[in-house]
Amino acid sequence: MSTAPLITPAYASLDDLVPHDGLLSPVELEQLAVEIVECREIWEPLVHVDRDRRRYELIYEDEHLDAWVLSWMPGQGTGFHDHYISGVGLCCAAGGVREDLLVYGGSDIELHLRPGDSRQGGPGYIHRVRHELGEPAVTIHVYSPRLDWVGQYRLGDNGIVRREVRPGRNELTDQLVAEGALARVLERF
C-alpha cells in the first residue's frame, strides 16, 4: 500500500541518481547525497535564510527513500537523535555544520563538515548536527527507508535521559541534552 506524501517533493524523480529500486545501504545513501550536492540545480532553489528556525525541504521521496535539503543559520541544530530503522547519508553543500557523535563515558566526537564532506550511518546512528559556518549552511540528507520516525534524546530535570519517538517529518530541536549534561549522567553507570 502506497501512502500520499505529507510534503510535496521538489522533484518527481531522481532516476538518474538513485542506483536501484529497493532500500539503499548507508554507503549508497552517502554517495547519493554527494551526487545531489553536485547537482546545484536540484537543491539551490530550496535554500532558505530563516534566522528563527532551521528550514528543511523535501527534494524527493518514494516508498524506499527520501531526500532533503536543510538550511542552517547560527544557533540552529537538531539535538541528539537517531533515525530509528532508517540509514542516512549526508553531505555538506555550502557553509559548514558540526556533527557530534555521542560517546559513552567520554567527550563527544566533533566532526566539522565543509562543502563536499559527507557522512553515513546505519539504523540507530545517534548524532546531532548544528550550524557552524555560513549564512546559511546547507546540507543534503538522504534516508532509506524513508525517515518516518526518529528518536529524540531528552534530558529530564532529574538527570534521566529518555528517548522520545517522534514523526520524522517534524522539526528536531536543539537543547534537550545540554552541553556536557549527558556525560555527567552516564558517569553513574
HELIX and SHEET records of a PDB file:
HELIX    1   1 PRO A   26  GLU A   38  1                                  13    
HELIX    2   2 ARG A   40  TRP A   43  1                                   4    
HELIX    3   3 GLU A   44  LEU A   46  5                                   3    
HELIX    4   4 ALA A  181  LEU A  186  1                                   6    
SHEET    1   A 5 ARG A  55  GLU A  61  0                                        
SHEET    2   A 5 ASP A  66  TRP A  72 -1                                        
SHEET    3   A 5 HIS A 127  SER A 144 -1                                        
SHEET    4   A 5 GLY A  87  LEU A 101 -1                                        
SHEET    5   A 5 ILE A 109  LEU A 113 -1                                        
SHEET    1   B 5 ARG A  55  GLU A  61  0                                        
SHEET    2   B 5 ASP A  66  TRP A  72 -1                                        
SHEET    3   B 5 HIS A 127  SER A 144 -1                                        
SHEET    4   B 5 GLY A  87  LEU A 101 -1                                        
SHEET    5   B 5 SER A 118  GLY A 121 -1                                        
SHEET    1   C 3 HIS A  81  ASP A  82  0                                        
SHEET    2   C 3 TRP A 149  LEU A 155 -1                                        
SHEET    3   C 3 VAL A 161  PRO A 167 -1                                        
END                                                                             
